[in-house]
Amino acid sequence: MPTSPEKIESLLGFALRAGKVAFGYDTLSGLSRSRLHLVLFADDLQENTRKKLLRLTADRKIPAIRCVRPLEEALHKPGVKVVGITNKQMAKAMTRFANENFILIPEVD
């Protein structure tokens, strides 16, 4: 079974093809907690957006993953910095395979 970045990237591609990916902070902030199960963000995300995003995930108790490798490369979509996964099983699988390239952010209470 592939590990490290290959597994999460494979799951991201599958989620994208299944229509279970939402793009951008504004879109994610508009989704309800019951629809948003995981947030992935690029390492080079602007500091202000990063703070707002981490506040959103903490308030809603949604796990977040910081992508060291450019997220736009993993999704083959230029300019993508923030995505949300709207399928619970896919989100759980991605959090299970977090590693040094996809870092799971600890939940803050």
Buried (B, 14 or more C-beta within 10 A) or exposed (E): EEEBBEBBBBBBBBBBEEEBBBBBBEEBEEBEEEBBBBBBBBBEBEEEBBEEBBEBBBEBEBBBBBBBBBBBBBBEEEEBBBBBBBBBEBBEBBBEBBBEBBBBBEEEE
